Amino acid sequence: MGDFDEEWRQSLSGAGDVQARLRLNGTGGPAGPLAPGGSGTFGSTPAEKKAAADTIENELEGKTQTSTEHADEATNTAVKGFDGWDTATGLKKVGETWDKQVAVLMGRLGAEKIALMGATGAFTRNDIGLGDQFRLIGQSGLNRV
């Protein structure tokens, strides 16, 4: 027990010698789109957002549903094969849990797809709205001397 106490005292005595350092996220790395010196562009274009939404709709949702149906069929077959055994009860529980998780995944995929499709419209509406506000300020006479 004495060895631990001695090591602990030594580590505490040297703790004051350690210089604290602070590193801000992004420091030294590439500037973001809105940071000074940044590119001024968003990370994806409206076409890229549409392509991602289309991938979710045309590939991920369909393949997830097909995989779920395949897994359900295999599980149901296994449950029938183990009828009367505790294994059948366990497999039913696994199947129910699987179906709940797939429902959550499908909901998440749908939400992401909707968000991607809506993001382009939101950015466009914001740009138009801000442009309209700046035009009103320019027309108000406030910038005249």
C-alpha positions in Angstrom: 0.0 0.0 0.0 2.9 2.3 0.7 4.1 2.1 -2.9 0.8 3.5 -4.2 0.8 6.4 -1.7 4.4 7.3 -2.7 3.6 7.2 -6.4 0.5 9.3 -5.8 2.5 12.0 -3.9 5.1 12.1 -6.7 2.5 12.5 -9.4 0.8 15.3 -7.4 4.1 17.1 -6.8 4.8 17.2 -10.5 1.3 18.3 -11.5 2.2 22.0 -11.0 4.9 21.7 -13.7 2.5 20.6 -16.4 1.6 23.5 -18.6 -2.1 23.7 -19.5 -2.8 24.1 -23.2 -6.0 25.1 -24.9 -6.7 24.0 -28.5 -9.7 25.5 -30.2 -11.6 23.3 -32.6 -10.6 24.0 -36.2 -7.5 26.0 -35.3 -4.8 25.3 -37.8 -7.1 23.4 -40.1 -9.0 24.5 -43.2 -11.3 27.4 -42.7 -15.1 26.7 -42.8 -17.4 28.3 -45.4 -18.3 31.2 -43.1 -14.9 31.7 -41.4 -12.7 34.6 -42.5 -10.7 33.3 -45.4 -13.1 30.5 -46.0 -14.4 29.5 -49.4 -17.8 31.2 -48.9 -19.6 28.1 -50.2 -21.6 25.5 -48.5 -20.4 21.9 -48.2 -22.9 20.7 -50.8 -24.9 22.0 -53.7 -28.6 21.7 -54.2 -27.9 19.0 -56.8 -25.8 17.0 -54.3 -28.6 17.3 -51.7 -31.2 16.1 -54.2 -28.9 13.2 -55.2 -28.5 12.2 -51.5 -32.3 12.3 -51.0 -32.8 10.3 -54.2 -30.3 7.7 -52.9 -32.3 7.4 -49.7 -35.6 7.1 -51.6 -34.5 4.8 -54.4 -31.9 2.6 -52.8 -31.7 2.7 -49.0 -35.4 2.7 -48.2 -36.2 -0.1 -50.7 -33.2 -2.3 -49.8 -33.9 -1.9 -46.1 -37.5 -2.9 -46.6 -36.5 -5.9 -48.7 -33.9 -7.0 -46.2 -36.4 -6.7 -43.4 -38.9 -8.9 -45.2 -36.2 -11.5 -45.9 -35.1 -11.5 -42.2 -38.8 -11.8 -41.1 -39.3 -14.8 -43.4 -36.2 -16.5 -42.1 -37.1 -15.8 -38.5 -40.6 -17.1 -38.9 -39.3 -20.3 -40.5 -36.9 -20.8 -37.6 -39.7 -20.1 -35.0 -41.8 -22.8 -36.7 -38.8 -25.2 -36.6 -38.3 -24.7 -32.9 -42.0 -24.8 -32.0 -42.4 -25.9 -28.4 -38.9 -25.0 -27.5 -37.8 -21.9 -25.5 -35.7 -21.1 -28.6 -38.9 -20.3 -30.5 -39.9 -17.8 -27.8 -36.5 -16.2 -28.0 -36.6 -15.9 -31.8 -40.0 -14.3 -31.6 -38.6 -11.7 -29.2 -35.6 -11.1 -31.5 -38.0 -10.7 -34.4 -40.1 -8.1 -32.6 -37.0 -6.2 -31.5 -35.7 -6.3 -35.1 -39.0 -4.9 -36.5 -39.0 -2.1 -33.9 -35.4 -1.2 -34.9 -36.2 -1.3 -38.6 -39.2 1.0 -38.0 -36.9 3.5 -36.2 -34.4 3.3 -39.1 -37.0 3.8 -41.7 -38.3 6.8 -39.9 -34.8 8.2 -39.6 -34.2 7.6 -43.4 -37.5 9.3 -44.2 -36.7 12.3 -41.9 -33.2 12.7 -43.5 -34.7 12.5 -47.0 -37.2 15.2 -46.1 -34.5 17.4 -44.5 -32.3 17.1 -47.5 -35.1 18.0 -49.9 -36.2 20.9 -47.7 -32.7 22.3 -47.1 -32.3 23.6 -50.6 -35.6 25.4 -50.4 -34.8 26.8 -47.0 -31.5 28.2 -48.2 -33.1 29.7 -51.3 -35.9 31.3 -49.3 -33.4 32.7 -46.8 -31.2 34.2 -49.5 -34.2 35.8 -51.2 -35.6 37.1 -47.9 -32.2 38.6 -46.9 -31.8 40.1 -50.4 -35.2 41.7 -50.1 -34.3 43.2 -46.7 -31.1 44.6 -48.0 -32.9 46.1 -51.0 -35.4 47.8 -48.7 -32.5 49.3 -46.7 -30.9 50.6 -49.9 -34.2 52.2 -50.9 -34.9 53.7 -47.5 -32.5 56.6 -47.8 -30.6 55.6 -44.7 -27.4 55.2 -46.7 -27.6 58.7 -48.1 -25.4 61.4 -46.6 
